[in-house]
């Protein structure tokens, strides 16, 4: 697909605006990183939400703030859904575009004071600087430079900010699905990979609890009357781990094993906590069926196994539609002097939920960062102007189907 003549000067204008916006970007990033906003830090996440809402208000978005019910005994912060109408109706070729980021981090309260925002050369450090505060601020910056450039040829821009992504989005997932309704494209704002690549696919995840029930007996006097649940669990661990490599893009892990209470009792009960990660729905179904089949045939006589499904999240699959989005992003990148590819990752994000609704989704649209979830987390701020311009140009391109 060849680019319309207007795109080159628009890209250049957006890049210039992005460079001019860089000081404000750094101010906003430092302000957000200074807030402890772990997934269970209700007040901290909502302080981030206050700041994000203020910026969306200033940009002319109508903002819905959605309180969430407690999950697993914990409160999370609110969800924000900002909407801004464009001047190009859907019937005339306008498209609804969803931007998604998360406000929570994996870090405990007090971390922001222990490791405050810092800038050393081109590298910024601090809790959440890459995951996902750097991406969130990039999204807000892209919206601002689009407004300054007078770009309104789209049907609607939707900005989604969630409070619980780092714990699997258990409370916000229904709101995310609602925000994705009617969207033609979705761009998720996790930061680009360390080599600059975007994210074309994310594995889905499903967690299971397997309870092995045996029969207790005195281990010294009459062990033959017992049925050892620990032994049955051990065989089950081996059987499940042996499933790795059976299906492309599927991994299984027995992460927790609990069994027994005393040396002199034949173990009457054991528990396994098992995770499946799969790049496809079909792989998830096959692995789930294999676990259930292994559980239905315990090796130790007198034992039985109960399988309970826990949390799950569907995969963000590599599709033709997302590949076409990637091609458009790469074409813009060339005009901006950027070269990048796309990668698949085993990590789960809100992009999984969005993609599962059928909306073509591309992730990794933030600046380049890395070492997420560690004290060494970093963001390369020298990549911000070009990456913000890429995001803004891609929004302009996707928002107007007349250029397709």
C-alpha positions in Angstrom: 0.0 0.0 0.0 1.5 3.4 -1.0 1.2 6.3 1.4 -1.0 9.2 0.3 1.0 12.4 -0.4 -0.2 14.1 2.7 1.3 11.5 5.1 5.0 12.5 4.7 4.5 16.2 5.8 2.1 15.0 8.6 4.7 12.6 9.9 7.3 15.3 9.9 5.0 17.8 11.7 4.1 15.2 14.3 7.8 14.4 14.9 8.6 18.1 15.4 5.7 18.5 17.8 6.9 15.4 19.7 10.4 16.7 20.1 9.0 20.0 21.4 6.8 18.0 23.8 9.7 16.1 25.3 10.3 18.3 28.4 6.6 17.9 29.3 6.8 14.2 28.7 9.6 13.9 31.3 7.8 16.1 33.8 4.6 13.9 33.5 6.6 10.7 33.7 8.5 11.8 36.8 5.2 12.8 38.5 3.6 9.4 37.9 6.7 7.4 38.9 6.7 9.3 42.2 3.4 7.7 43.1 3.3 4.2 44.6 0.6 2.5 42.6 0.9 -1.2 43.2 -2.1 -3.2 42.1 -3.4 -3.3 45.7 -2.6 0.3 46.5 -6.1 1.7 46.1 -5.2 5.3 47.0 -2.0 5.3 44.9 -3.7 4.0 41.8 -6.5 6.5 42.1 -3.9 9.3 42.5 -2.6 8.2 39.1 -6.1 8.1 37.8 -6.7 11.7 39.0 -3.7 12.9 37.0 -4.6 10.9 33.9 -8.2 12.2 34.0 -7.0 15.8 34.3 -4.9 15.4 31.2 -7.8 13.8 29.3 -10.2 16.6 30.4 -7.8 19.2 29.1 -7.7 17.4 25.7 -11.5 17.5 25.4 -12.2 13.9 26.3 -15.4 13.0 28.1 -14.2 10.7 30.9 -16.1 7.9 32.6 -14.6 6.8 35.9 -15.7 3.3 37.0 -15.2 2.0 40.6 -14.6 -1.7 40.8 -15.8 -4.3 43.3 -13.2 -5.9 45.6 -11.5 -9.0 44.2 -10.0 -11.8 46.3 -10.6 -9.5 49.4 -8.6 -6.6 47.9 -9.8 -3.3 46.5 -8.3 -1.9 43.3 -8.4 1.6 41.9 -10.9 2.8 39.4 -11.0 2.3 35.6 -10.9 5.4 33.3 -12.5 5.4 29.9 -11.9 8.7 28.0 -13.7 9.3 24.7 -13.2 12.1 22.1 -15.3 12.3 19.0 -13.7 13.1 15.7 -15.1 14.8 12.7 -15.2 11.8 10.4 -18.3 9.6 10.8 -18.0 5.8 10.5 -20.3 5.9 7.5 -17.9 8.3 5.8 -14.8 6.2 6.6 -13.9 7.2 10.1 -12.7 4.6 12.5 -13.0 4.1 16.3 -9.5 3.7 17.9 -8.8 2.3 21.3 -5.6 3.1 23.3 -5.0 1.0 26.4 -2.6 1.3 29.3 -2.5 0.3 32.9 -1.9 2.5 36.0 -0.7 -0.2 38.4 2.8 -1.6 39.1 4.1 -4.7 40.8 5.9 -2.7 43.5 5.0 -2.3 47.2 4.2 1.0 48.9 7.4 2.9 49.8 9.3 1.8 46.6 8.9 5.3 45.0 10.7 6.8 48.0 13.4 4.1 48.0 14.0 4.3 44.3 12.8 7.7 43.1 12.7 8.7 39.5 16.1 9.4 38.1 17.6 10.3 34.7 21.2 9.2 33.8 22.1 10.1 30.3 19.2 8.8 28.2 18.0 6.2 30.7 15.2 6.9 33.2 14.8 4.7 36.2 12.1 4.2 38.8 9.2 1.9 39.7 6.9 1.5 36.7 9.0 3.8 34.5 8.7 1.3 31.6 5.8 -0.9 32.8 3.5 0.9 32.1 3.9 4.6 33.1 6.2 5.4 30.2 3.7 4.0 27.8 0.8 5.7 29.4 2.5 9.1 29.2 3.4 8.4 25.6 -0.2 7.7 24.8 -1.3 11.0 26.4 1.5 12.8 24.5 0.4 11.4 21.2 -3.1 12.5 21.8 -1.9 16.0 22.7 0.3 16.4 19.6 -2.5 15.1 17.4 -4.8 17.8 18.8 -2.1 20.5 18.3 -1.7 19.3 14.7 -5.5 19.6 14.2 -5.9 15.9 13.3 -9.5 14.9 13.8 -10.1 12.6 10.8 -11.4 9.7 12.9 -14.7 8.7 14.3 -13.7 8.3 18.0 -10.6 8.0 20.1 -11.0 5.9 23.3 -8.4 6.0 26.0 -8.6 3.1 28.5 -6.6 3.1 31.8 -6.9 0.0 34.0 -5.9 -0.4 37.7 -5.1 -4.1 38.0 -3.3 -5.4 35.0 -0.3 -6.7 37.0 -2.6 -9.2 38.8 -4.4 -10.3 35.7 -7.1 -7.6 35.5 -9.6 -9.7 37.5 -11.8 -6.7 38.3 -11.4 -4.6 35.2 -11.7 -7.2 32.5 -15.4 -6.7 32.0 -14.9 -3.0 31.7 -12.1 -3.5 29.2 -14.4 -5.7 27.0 -17.1 -2.9 27.1 -14.5 -0.3 26.1 -13.5 -2.4 23.1 -17.1 -2.7 21.8 -17.3 -1.0 18.4 -13.6 -0.4 18.1 -12.0 -0.9 14.7 -8.4 -1.0 15.9 -6.7 -1.2 19.3 -3.2 0.0 20.2 -1.8 -1.1 23.6 0.8 1.1 25.2 3.2 -1.4 26.9 6.7 -0.3 26.0 8.5 -1.5 22.9 10.9 -4.5 23.4 14.5 -3.7 24.2 15.4 -4.0 20.5 12.6 -1.7 19.5 10.2 -4.4 18.3 6.4 -4.1 18.7 4.3 -7.0 20.1 2.2 -8.9 17.6 1.0 -11.7 19.9 0.8 -12.6 23.6 0.2 -16.1 25.1 -3.0 -16.8 27.0 -2.8 -18.3 30.4 -5.0 -20.7 32.4 -4.4 -21.7 36.0 -5.6 -24.9 37.6 -5.7 -26.5 41.1 -5.5 -30.3 41.1 -6.5 -31.9 44.4 -5.3 -35.5 45.0 -7.3 -37.4 47.6 -5.9 -40.6 49.0 -6.4 -42.5 52.3 -4.5 -42.0 55.5 -2.9 -44.9 57.4 -0.2 -45.5 60.1 3.0 -45.5 58.1 4.7 -47.9 60.4 2.0 -50.4 61.4 -0.3 -50.7 58.4 0.9 -48.6 55.5 -0.8 -51.1 53.1 -4.2 -49.7 54.2 -3.2 -46.3 52.9 -3.3 -44.7 49.5 -0.5 -42.2 49.2 -1.7 -38.9 47.6 1.8 -37.5 47.6 3.0 -40.4 45.4 0.1 -40.0 43.1 0.8 -36.2 42.9 4.5 -36.9 42.1 3.5 -39.1 39.1 1.1 -36.4 38.1 3.8 -33.7 38.2 6.0 -35.9 35.9 3.0 -36.5 33.5 2.1 -32.8 33.2 5.7 -31.6 32.8 6.1 -34.2 30.0 3.4 -32.5 28.0 5.8 -29.6 27.2 6.7 -29.7 23.6 3.6 -31.6 22.6 2.0 -28.6 20.9 3.7 -25.6 19.3 3.5 -22.4 21.4 2.2 -24.2 24.5 4.0 -24.5 27.9 2.9 -26.1 31.1 4.3 -25.6 34.6 3.6 -27.2 37.9 4.4 -24.3 40.1 3.3 -25.4 43.5 3.1 -28.8 45.2 1.7 -29.3 48.7 1.3 -32.7 50.4 1.1 -34.3 53.8 1.4 -33.2 57.4 3.4 -35.8 59.4 6.2 -38.3 58.9 4.3 -41.2 60.2 1.0 -40.9 58.2 0.5 -42.1 54.7 -0.3 -38.9 52.9 -4.1 -38.5 52.5 -4.2 -35.3 50.3 -2.0 -33.3 48.0 -2.4 -30.2 45.8 -0.8 -29.1 42.6 -1.1 -25.6 41.1 -0.6 -25.8 37.4 -0.3 -23.1 34.7 -0.8 -23.4 31.0 0.4 -20.7 28.6 -0.6 -21.0 24.9 -0.3 -18.8 21.8 -3.6 -20.1 20.6 -7.1 -21.1 21.8 -6.7 -24.5 20.2 -3.4 -25.2 22.1 -5.1 -24.1 25.4 -7.9 -26.6 24.8 -5.6 -29.4 23.9 -3.4 -28.9 27.0 -6.4 -28.6 29.3 -7.8 -31.9 27.9 -4.5 -33.6 28.5 -4.4 -32.5 32.1 -7.9 -33.7 32.7 -7.1 -37.0 31.1 -4.0 -37.5 33.3 -6.1 -36.6 36.4 -8.7 -39.1 35.4 -6.2 -41.9 35.6 -4.1 -41.6 38.8 -1.3 -44.1 39.0 -1.7 -45.0 42.7 -4.7 -47.3 43.5 -7.2 -45.8 45.9 -6.5 -42.1 44.9 -8.6 -39.7 42.9 -7.9 -36.3 41.4 -10.2 -33.3 41.2 -9.4 -30.5 38.6 -10.6 -27.0 39.3 -10.1 -24.2 36.8 -8.9 -20.9 38.4 -8.0 -17.6 36.6 -7.7 -17.6 32.8 -7.0 -15.1 30.1 -7.3 -15.7 26.4 -4.3 -15.4 24.0 -3.7 -12.3 21.8 -3.2 -14.3 18.6 -1.0 -13.3 15.6 -3.6 -12.6 12.9 -3.7 -11.3 9.4 -5.5 -8.1 10.6 -2.8 -7.4 13.2 -0.1 -8.0 10.6 -1.7 -5.4 8.4 -1.6 -3.0 11.3 2.1 -3.8 11.7 2.8 -3.2 8.1 1.2 0.3 8.4 3.3 1.0 11.5 6.5 -0.1 9.8 5.8 2.1 6.8 5.4 5.1 9.1 8.5 4.0 10.9 10.5 4.2 7.7 9.4 7.7 7.1 10.4 8.6 10.7 13.8 6.9 10.5 12.7 3.9 12.6 13.3 0.3 11.8 11.6 -2.5 13.9 10.0 -5.8 13.7 7.4 -7.6 15.8 7.7 -10.3 18.4 5.5 -12.7 20.4 5.7 -12.8 24.1 4.6 -15.2 26.9 3.5 -12.3 29.1 -0.2 -11.5 29.5 -1.6 -8.0 29.3 -4.9 -6.1 28.7 -4.2 -6.5 25.0 -5.2 -10.2 25.4 -8.7 -9.2 26.6 -9.1 -6.6 23.9 -8.0 -9.0 21.1 -10.3 -11.7 22.4 -13.3 -9.5 21.5 -12.2 -9.6 17.8 -10.6 -6.1 17.6 -7.3 -6.1 15.6 -4.7 -5.3 18.2 -1.1 -4.3 18.2 1.0 -3.8 21.4 4.3 -2.3 22.4 3.5 1.1 21.1 5.3 2.9 24.0 9.0 4.0 24.0 11.8 1.5 24.4 12.3 0.1 27.9 13.2 -3.1 29.7 14.0 -4.9 33.0 10.3 -4.7 33.9 9.3 -5.9 37.5 12.9 -5.4 38.7 14.8 -2.7 40.5 16.8 -2.2 37.3 13.7 -1.2 35.2 14.6 1.4 32.6 13.2 3.6 29.9 15.3 5.0 27.0 14.0 8.6 26.8 15.9 9.2 23.7 13.4 7.0 21.9 10.4 9.0 23.1 10.0 11.6 20.4 10.1 9.2 17.5 7.9 6.6 19.3 5.3 9.2 20.2 5.3 10.5 16.7 5.0 6.9 15.4 2.0 6.3 17.7 0.3 9.6 16.7 0.9 9.0 13.0 -0.5 5.5 13.3 -3.6 6.8 14.9 -4.0 9.3 12.1 -3.5 6.7 9.5 -5.8 4.1 11.1 -8.5 6.6 11.9 -9.3 7.5 8.3 -10.1 4.5 6.1 -10.3 6.8 3.0 -6.5 6.3 2.8 -6.7 2.5 2.7 
